[in-house]
Amino acid sequence: ELNRKGVLMAIIYNIHSMLSMKVLKNFDIHAYFSSILGPDTLPFCKPSPEPILKLLRDFHIDAHEGVIVGDSFSDIIAGRSAGVMTVGCSYGYGKASELTLADYRISNIQELLRLPLFGCEFSDWAVEKNRPMPYILKGSQT
């Protein structure tokens, strides 16, 4: 759905990018991602903001137009440090307590589409809002 909306997507793993690609190909979703970054492609890993900042530069996107969706403290800290909106996934490997600093928290991937990040309306029943959303991001550039 995000791909149909023109949303640019990338993956930042803290594991080798070849293994990441193998996992993505196994689920036949690799074509949806414009970039895959891992510790073998950059000198910095999350929680450093550098991987996110690289993607912002590569995609010619301002930080206020970017979003990181992650399941751990390192994802949220990297996103906040890079100045992008953060979405914590309670259904991933991390603990819910690691997501308290996220701008939004979701409990399943479908809830991501209900956030006001991609031109969708916000629904209180869909997500837990941690702080006011100051802007709507451009879905064609996120």
Summary of the structure (lengths in Angstrom):
residues: 142
radius of gyration: 14.2
end to end distance: 13.5
largest distance: 40.3
contacts: 418
relative contact order: 0.15
helix: 32%
strand: 14%
